[in-house]
Amino acid sequence: MSAPRSRLAAAAQKARARAIGVAALALALALAGAGPPRGSEGAPGTDSAPVHDLDGEPVIGANDLARLMDATRFWRDDVRKLELRARSHRIVLTADNPYVIVDQATVHLATPVRSQRGELQVPVALLDSLPADSTLSRMVFDSRAAVVVLVPPSGVVGTPHASVSEGVTRVVIPVDQPAECTVVSRAREHFRLRFGGYFTGVLTDSLRHGLLNSIRWLPASSGTAFEASISGDAQGFRLERDAAARHVTLVISRAGGAGWESFAPEGPPGPRELRVVVIDPGHGGSDAGFTAGDLVEKRLTLALARKLKAEIERRLHAQVVLTRDDDRALGTDERAVTANRAHADVVLSLHFDALPGSRLSGASAFCPPADARATAGARGGVGAGAIVLLPWRDVAARHAVASRALAEAVLTAFELHGLGPTRLRERLAHPEIGVNAPSLLLECATLTSERDRARLGANDALEALAGAITDGLEAYQRNE
């Protein structure tokens, strides 16, 4: 037989094998009482499954339960019994029977397992009786969203509660991994905390207590975020993490001083003008920046800048100026002159981080420090008629308060888009020297992180970054 015919015969044999395999799989699913696969419209994500009400009882489909458990299904039609095997564990469900076998134990449910449209429906109360070990995925029922959620490695975040004593307000938040809690924003009106775990608690009006005006949950694509409004009388805060008790305490003080962290300086209220945005793609020409395989920093920054320009112009209707739109090297002075001549309202310098030998991932932002001199320059001086003169290289410091607000808005958007973790540093970065506008150096991801490299390899990675940055600019512009 000639080579072409041999290849055609082999391909036909593989196609027949695939067809037989698909048919066998379809038959097995049918015997297990499985309906057709869920379509993309309204389908739950791989880490959650929908819950519906059946005669007043919240239930989850057995097929969804098996998917979350990563279990193999075995159906016995003669006794209408479904067995789920997940690693060393075995769960046996029987139609119209309230007794469920979990490994060697028998669990009695308040309502029986039911059959509906050819699929067993399991009361979510069973979740509380599943084995709690590392070999079986942990699941929780989120009644707010009517879903069963696969708990991430960071665990869960519980219901906060507040107390007041002697000018100090304490907000205690139960959390499985206290070390993962970080302060994302230090502004009083938009004080934000981020946690790695999934929020299973509730927020009540009783939390509006003492120096805490309000607190709300922010939807995030990964982890949990809270935003609090803190009284203007508060002068300091600190975050206490207790790994043994598994909780984090936000302590807010009316007095402040030594031992307390300060809140971020705040500019005047009301929307900010955002007419001209200058985007500075880092590196270029002979300066390639950091390279990790096919990911070259100078190419990434330019490609991202172009996508970000289109996104800002479409959504914010602002004029966008790029300091470079090709592969060429630019000096610090040239970048600053371009931004200043454009009369920029904000300047974003785009980079990608590299931390060899470190396990850090995510994004970092650098903004001029909001120290006393910077705050004085932003407000027009200290005292009546005072004038503060700054060297040209430090002119960005007079916009430090607005730069800090810009950094917090963009990093919060990164967190909500699941592009974190994020870090904020108050330091005058090299690309901000001589920039006479609110400015931000943004390390959009960490190229030495395997996780970030994989994320940047996705087809829509730069679009996701451009969308998150634009969300941050919108929040900065609103200044709510």
C-alpha positions as CSV (number, residue, x, y, z in Angstrom):
1,M,0.0,0.0,0.0
2,S,1.3,3.4,-0.9
3,A,2.2,5.9,1.9
4,P,-0.7,8.3,1.1
5,R,-3.2,5.4,1.2
6,S,-1.6,4.1,4.4
7,R,-2.1,7.4,6.1
8,L,-5.7,7.7,4.9
9,A,-6.5,4.2,6.2
10,A,-4.9,5.0,9.6
11,A,-6.9,8.3,9.8
12,A,-10.1,6.4,9.0
13,Q,-9.4,3.8,11.7
14,K,-8.7,6.6,14.3
15,A,-12.0,8.3,13.3
16,R,-13.9,5.1,13.8
17,A,-12.3,4.6,17.1
18,R,-13.2,8.1,18.2
19,A,-16.8,7.6,17.1
20,I,-17.0,4.3,19.1
21,G,-15.6,6.1,22.1
22,V,-18.0,8.9,21.9
23,A,-20.9,6.5,21.5
24,A,-19.8,4.5,24.5
25,L,-19.4,7.7,26.6
26,A,-22.9,8.8,25.6
27,L,-24.3,5.4,26.6
28,A,-22.6,5.5,29.9
29,L,-24.0,9.0,30.7
30,A,-27.4,7.8,29.7
31,L,-27.2,4.8,32.0
32,A,-26.1,7.2,34.8
33,G,-29.2,9.3,34.3
34,A,-27.2,12.2,32.9
35,G,-28.9,14.7,30.6
36,P,-27.1,16.3,27.7
37,P,-24.0,18.4,28.4
38,R,-24.7,21.9,29.5
39,G,-24.3,24.5,26.8
40,S,-22.2,27.7,27.2
41,E,-25.3,29.8,27.8
42,G,-25.9,29.9,31.5
43,A,-23.5,27.1,32.2
44,P,-21.8,27.2,35.6
45,G,-18.0,27.6,35.7
46,T,-15.8,24.7,36.3
47,D,-15.5,25.7,40.0
48,S,-19.2,26.1,40.8
49,A,-22.6,24.5,40.0
50,P,-26.2,25.8,40.2
51,V,-28.6,25.0,43.0
52,H,-32.3,25.0,42.5
53,D,-35.3,24.5,44.8
54,L,-37.1,21.2,44.8
55,D,-40.2,21.2,47.1
56,G,-38.6,23.8,49.4
57,E,-35.2,22.0,49.6
58,P,-32.1,23.4,47.8
59,V,-30.6,20.6,45.7
60,I,-27.7,20.1,43.3
61,G,-27.8,17.7,40.3
62,A,-25.8,14.5,40.8
63,N,-23.8,15.1,37.6
64,D,-22.7,18.6,38.8
65,L,-21.8,17.2,42.2
66,A,-19.7,14.5,40.5
67,R,-18.0,17.1,38.4
68,L,-17.1,19.3,41.4
69,M,-15.8,16.2,43.3
70,D,-13.9,15.0,40.2
71,A,-15.7,11.7,40.7
72,T,-16.4,8.7,38.5
73,R,-20.1,7.7,38.3
74,F,-21.5,4.1,38.4
75,W,-25.2,3.7,37.8
76,R,-27.3,0.6,38.7
77,D,-30.6,0.9,36.9
78,D,-32.2,-2.1,38.6
79,V,-32.1,-0.4,42.1
80,R,-31.9,3.2,40.9
81,K,-28.6,3.7,42.7
82,L,-25.7,6.0,41.7
83,E,-22.2,5.5,43.2
84,L,-19.7,8.3,43.1
85,R,-16.0,7.4,43.5
86,A,-13.5,10.1,44.2
87,R,-10.0,8.8,45.0
88,S,-10.4,6.8,48.2
89,H,-14.0,8.0,48.9
90,R,-17.3,6.4,47.9
91,I,-20.7,8.1,48.0
92,V,-23.8,6.1,47.2
93,L,-27.1,7.9,46.3
94,T,-30.4,6.1,45.9
95,A,-33.5,7.6,44.3
96,D,-36.3,8.5,46.8
97,N,-34.2,7.5,49.7
98,P,-33.0,9.9,52.5
99,Y,-30.1,7.6,53.5
100,V,-26.7,8.2,51.8
101,I,-23.7,6.0,52.2
102,V,-20.5,8.1,52.7
103,D,-17.5,5.7,52.8
104,Q,-18.4,3.4,55.7
105,A,-20.9,5.7,57.3
106,T,-24.6,6.1,56.7
107,V,-25.9,9.7,56.6
108,H,-29.6,10.5,57.1
109,L,-30.8,13.6,55.3
110,A,-33.9,15.6,56.2
111,T,-35.3,15.1,52.7
112,P,-34.6,12.2,50.3
113,V,-32.5,12.2,47.1
114,R,-35.0,12.7,44.3
115,S,-35.1,12.0,40.6
116,Q,-36.0,14.8,38.2
117,R,-35.8,14.8,34.4
118,G,-33.7,11.6,34.5
119,E,-31.1,13.0,37.0
120,L,-30.7,12.5,40.7
121,Q,-31.1,15.7,42.7
122,V,-29.1,15.7,45.9
123,P,-29.9,18.0,48.9
124,V,-27.0,20.4,49.5
125,A,-27.2,19.4,53.2
126,L,-25.1,16.4,52.2
127,L,-22.1,18.7,51.8
128,D,-21.7,19.0,55.6
129,S,-21.3,15.3,55.9
130,L,-18.6,14.8,53.2
131,P,-15.1,13.8,54.3
132,A,-12.9,16.8,55.2
133,D,-9.5,15.7,54.0
134,S,-7.0,16.8,51.4
135,T,-8.1,14.0,49.0
136,L,-11.6,15.4,48.4
137,S,-12.4,18.9,47.2
138,R,-14.0,21.1,49.7
139,M,-17.4,22.6,48.7
140,V,-19.7,25.2,50.2
141,F,-23.3,26.3,49.5
142,D,-23.5,30.0,48.7
143,S,-27.2,30.8,49.2
144,R,-26.8,34.3,47.9
145,A,-25.9,33.2,44.4
146,A,-27.7,29.8,44.6
147,V,-24.5,27.9,43.7
148,V,-22.3,25.2,45.2
149,V,-18.7,26.5,45.1
150,L,-15.5,24.6,45.0
151,V,-13.5,26.3,47.8
152,P,-10.1,27.6,46.6
153,P,-6.8,26.7,48.3
154,S,-7.1,29.9,50.3
155,G,-10.3,28.7,52.0
156,V,-13.2,30.9,53.0
157,V,-13.8,34.3,54.5
158,G,-16.6,34.5,57.1
159,T,-18.9,37.2,58.4
160,P,-17.1,40.3,59.9
161,H,-18.3,41.7,63.2
162,A,-17.4,45.1,64.8
163,S,-16.8,46.3,68.4
164,V,-15.9,49.7,69.9
165,S,-14.0,50.6,73.0
166,E,-12.0,53.7,74.1
167,G,-11.8,55.4,70.8
168,V,-10.9,52.3,68.9
169,T,-13.1,50.3,66.5
170,R,-12.2,46.7,65.8
171,V,-13.5,44.7,62.8
172,V,-12.8,41.0,63.2
173,I,-13.0,38.9,60.0
174,P,-12.9,35.1,60.2
175,V,-10.5,33.8,57.4
176,D,-8.8,30.5,56.8
177,Q,-5.5,32.1,55.6
178,P,-4.9,35.4,57.6
179,A,-1.5,35.8,56.0
180,E,-3.0,36.4,52.6
181,C,-5.0,39.5,53.7
182,T,-3.6,42.8,52.3
183,V,-4.6,46.4,52.3
184,V,-5.3,47.5,48.7
185,S,-6.3,51.1,49.3
186,R,-5.6,53.3,52.4
187,A,-8.1,56.1,51.5
188,R,-10.7,56.6,54.2
189,E,-13.6,56.7,51.8
190,H,-12.4,53.7,49.8
191,F,-10.5,51.6,52.3
192,R,-10.1,48.2,50.6
193,L,-9.0,44.8,51.9
194,R,-8.3,41.8,49.8
195,F,-8.4,38.1,50.8
196,G,-7.5,35.0,48.9
197,G,-10.5,33.0,50.1
198,Y,-14.2,32.8,49.0
199,F,-16.7,34.9,51.0
200,T,-19.4,32.8,52.6
201,G,-20.6,35.3,55.2
202,V,-23.0,38.3,55.2
203,L,-22.6,42.0,55.8
204,T,-25.1,43.6,58.1
205,D,-26.0,47.1,59.2
206,S,-24.6,46.3,62.6
207,L,-21.1,46.8,61.1
208,R,-21.8,50.6,60.9
209,H,-20.3,51.1,64.2
210,G,-17.9,53.6,65.8
211,L,-15.3,54.8,63.3
212,L,-16.7,52.4,60.6
213,N,-19.3,54.2,58.5
214,S,-20.0,51.3,56.2
215,I,-18.5,48.2,54.6
216,R,-19.5,46.4,51.4
217,W,-18.4,43.3,49.5
218,L,-16.8,43.8,46.1
219,P,-17.4,41.1,43.5
220,A,-14.0,39.8,42.3
221,S,-13.1,37.2,39.8
222,S,-10.8,35.6,42.4
223,G,-10.7,35.9,46.1
224,T,-12.7,38.4,48.2
225,A,-12.5,42.1,48.5
226,F,-14.2,44.5,51.0
227,E,-14.5,48.3,50.7
228,A,-15.0,50.3,53.9
229,S,-15.9,53.9,54.5
230,I,-14.0,55.1,57.5
231,S,-14.9,58.2,59.6
232,G,-12.8,61.4,59.0
233,D,-12.2,61.3,62.7
234,A,-10.0,58.2,62.4
235,Q,-6.3,59.0,62.4
236,G,-4.7,55.6,62.0
237,F,-5.2,51.9,61.5
238,R,-3.4,48.6,61.8
239,L,-4.0,45.1,60.5
240,E,-3.6,42.2,63.0
241,R,-3.4,38.7,61.6
242,D,-3.9,35.8,64.0
243,A,-3.1,32.5,62.3
244,A,-4.0,30.3,65.3
245,A,-7.5,31.9,65.8
246,R,-7.9,32.1,62.0
247,H,-9.0,35.7,61.8
248,V,-7.9,39.2,60.7
249,T,-8.7,42.3,62.8
250,L,-8.8,45.7,61.3
251,V,-8.2,48.1,64.2
252,I,-9.1,51.8,63.6
253,S,-7.9,54.5,66.0
254,R,-9.3,58.0,66.7
255,A,-5.9,59.0,68.1
256,G,-3.3,57.5,65.7
257,G,0.4,58.3,66.3
258,A,3.2,55.8,67.0
259,G,2.2,52.2,66.2
260,W,-0.5,53.1,63.7
261,E,-0.4,53.3,59.9
262,S,-1.6,56.5,58.3
263,F,-4.5,56.8,55.8
264,A,-3.7,58.1,52.3
265,P,-3.9,61.8,51.7
266,E,-7.1,62.7,49.8
267,G,-7.6,65.3,47.2
268,P,-10.7,67.5,46.6
269,P,-14.0,65.7,46.0
270,G,-15.8,65.5,42.7
271,P,-15.1,64.0,39.3
272,R,-11.6,64.6,37.8
273,E,-10.9,65.8,34.3
274,L,-9.4,63.2,32.0
275,R,-8.9,64.8,28.7
276,V,-5.4,63.7,27.8
277,V,-3.9,60.4,28.8
278,V,-0.2,59.8,28.0
279,I,0.9,56.1,27.8
280,D,4.6,55.4,28.0
281,P,5.5,51.9,26.7
282,G,8.7,51.0,28.7
283,H,12.0,50.1,27.1
284,G,12.4,49.9,23.3
285,G,15.2,49.7,20.7
286,S,18.4,48.2,22.1
287,D,16.8,48.2,25.6
288,A,14.7,45.0,25.4
289,G,13.9,44.9,29.1
290,F,13.4,41.4,30.6
291,T,13.0,38.4,28.3
292,A,11.3,35.1,29.3
293,G,11.1,32.7,26.3
294,D,8.9,34.4,23.7
295,L,7.9,37.1,26.1
296,V,10.0,40.2,25.5
297,E,9.2,43.2,27.7
298,K,9.7,45.9,25.1
299,R,7.3,44.1,22.8
300,L,4.7,43.5,25.5
301,T,4.6,47.1,26.6
302,L,4.2,48.4,23.1
303,A,1.5,45.9,22.2
304,L,-0.4,46.6,25.4
305,A,-0.1,50.4,24.9
306,R,-1.7,50.1,21.5
307,K,-4.6,48.1,22.9
308,L,-5.0,50.4,25.9
309,K,-5.0,53.4,23.6
310,A,-8.0,52.0,21.6
311,E,-9.8,51.0,24.8
312,I,-9.4,54.4,26.5
313,E,-10.5,56.2,23.3
314,R,-13.5,54.0,23.0
315,R,-14.7,54.1,26.6
316,L,-13.4,57.4,28.0
317,H,-13.3,59.5,24.8
318,A,-10.0,61.0,25.9
319,Q,-7.1,61.9,23.7
320,V,-4.3,59.3,24.1
321,V,-0.7,60.0,23.3
322,L,2.0,57.3,23.1
323,T,5.6,58.3,24.0
324,R,6.6,55.7,21.4
325,D,4.6,53.8,18.7
326,D,7.5,51.8,17.3
327,D,10.6,49.9,18.5
328,R,13.0,52.7,19.5
329,A,14.9,53.7,22.5
330,L,13.8,56.8,24.5
331,G,15.6,58.7,27.3
332,T,13.9,59.7,30.5
333,D,13.9,63.4,29.4
334,E,12.3,62.6,26.1
335,R,9.4,60.7,27.7
336,A,8.8,63.5,30.2
337,V,8.9,66.2,27.5
338,T,6.3,64.3,25.4
339,A,4.0,64.0,28.4
340,N,4.4,67.6,29.5
341,R,3.9,69.0,25.9
342,A,0.7,67.0,25.6
343,H,-0.6,68.7,28.9
344,A,-1.3,65.2,30.2
345,D,-4.0,64.7,32.9
346,V,-2.4,61.3,33.8
347,V,0.7,59.5,32.7
348,L,0.9,55.7,32.7
349,S,4.3,54.1,32.2
350,L,3.9,50.4,31.3
351,H,6.4,47.7,32.3
352,F,6.5,44.0,33.3
353,D,8.3,43.0,36.4
354,A,11.1,40.4,36.8
355,L,12.1,39.0,40.2
356,P,14.5,36.1,39.7
357,G,14.7,33.8,42.6
358,S,11.4,35.1,44.0
359,R,8.0,33.4,44.2
360,L,6.1,36.7,43.8
361,S,3.6,37.1,41.0
362,G,1.0,39.7,40.0
363,A,1.3,43.5,39.5
364,S,3.1,46.3,41.2
365,A,2.7,50.1,41.0
366,F,5.0,52.9,41.9
367,C,3.8,56.5,42.6
368,P,5.6,59.6,44.0
369,P,5.5,59.5,47.8
370,A,2.7,61.6,49.4
371,D,5.0,63.1,52.1
372,A,4.6,66.5,53.7
373,R,6.4,68.3,50.9
374,A,4.4,66.6,48.2
375,T,1.1,67.4,49.9
376,A,2.1,71.0,50.4
377,G,2.9,71.4,46.7
378,A,-0.4,69.8,45.7
379,R,-2.4,72.2,47.9
380,G,-0.4,75.3,46.9
381,G,2.0,75.6,49.9
382,V,2.0,75.6,53.7
383,G,0.4,78.6,55.3
384,A,-1.0,81.7,53.8
385,G,0.8,82.6,50.5
386,A,3.6,80.1,51.0
387,I,5.4,78.9,47.8
388,V,7.1,75.5,47.6
389,L,9.8,75.2,44.9
390,L,10.7,71.7,43.7
391,P,13.6,70.7,41.5
392,W,12.6,69.8,38.0
393,R,13.3,66.1,38.5
394,D,11.0,66.0,41.5
395,V,8.1,67.9,39.9
396,A,5.9,64.7,40.0
397,A,5.9,65.0,43.8
398,R,3.4,67.9,43.6
399,H,0.9,65.5,42.2
400,A,1.6,62.8,44.8
401,V,-1.9,62.7,46.3
402,A,-3.6,62.3,42.9
403,S,-0.9,59.8,41.8
404,R,-1.7,57.7,44.9
405,A,-5.4,57.7,44.1
406,L,-4.6,56.7,40.5
407,A,-2.5,53.8,41.7
408,E,-5.1,52.5,44.1
409,A,-7.8,52.7,41.5
410,V,-5.9,50.8,38.9
411,L,-4.6,48.1,41.4
412,T,-8.1,47.7,42.7
413,A,-9.3,47.0,39.2
414,F,-6.5,44.5,38.8
415,E,-7.7,42.7,41.9
416,L,-11.3,42.6,40.8
417,H,-10.3,41.2,37.5
418,G,-8.2,38.4,39.1
419,L,-4.9,39.9,37.9
420,G,-3.4,40.2,41.4
421,P,-1.9,40.0,43.9
422,T,-0.9,43.6,43.7
423,R,1.6,45.8,45.5
424,L,1.9,49.5,45.9
425,R,5.1,51.4,46.5
426,E,5.4,55.1,47.2
427,R,8.6,55.9,45.4
428,L,9.6,58.2,42.6
429,A,10.3,55.8,39.8
430,H,12.8,56.6,37.0
431,P,10.1,57.1,34.2
432,E,8.3,59.6,36.4
433,I,11.2,62.0,36.7
434,G,10.2,65.4,35.3
435,V,6.6,64.4,34.7
436,N,4.3,67.3,35.6
437,A,1.1,65.3,36.1
438,P,-0.3,62.5,38.2
439,S,1.8,59.6,37.2
440,L,2.1,55.8,37.7
441,L,4.7,53.2,36.8
442,L,2.7,50.0,36.4
443,E,4.4,46.6,36.4
444,C,1.5,44.8,34.8
445,A,2.7,41.2,35.6
446,T,5.7,39.3,36.7
447,L,7.6,37.6,33.9
448,T,9.6,35.4,36.4
449,S,6.3,33.9,37.7
450,E,5.3,30.7,35.9
451,R,1.6,31.6,36.7
452,D,1.9,35.0,35.1
453,R,3.7,33.7,32.0
454,A,1.0,31.2,31.4
455,R,-1.6,33.9,31.8
456,L,0.2,36.2,29.4
457,G,0.3,33.3,26.9
458,A,-3.5,33.4,26.5
459,N,-4.9,35.0,23.3
460,D,-6.8,37.7,25.1
461,A,-4.2,38.4,27.8
462,L,-3.4,42.0,26.7
463,E,-7.0,42.8,26.1
464,A,-7.8,41.7,29.8
465,L,-5.0,44.0,31.0
466,A,-6.2,46.9,28.9
467,G,-9.7,46.5,30.2
468,A,-8.6,46.4,33.8
469,I,-6.4,49.5,33.5
470,T,-9.3,51.4,31.8
471,D,-11.6,50.3,34.6
472,G,-9.1,51.8,37.0
473,L,-8.9,55.1,35.0
474,E,-12.8,55.3,35.1
475,A,-12.8,54.9,38.8
476,Y,-10.1,57.5,39.2
477,Q,-12.1,59.9,37.0
478,R,-15.3,59.4,38.9
479,N,-13.5,60.0,42.3
480,E,-16.4,58.8,44.2
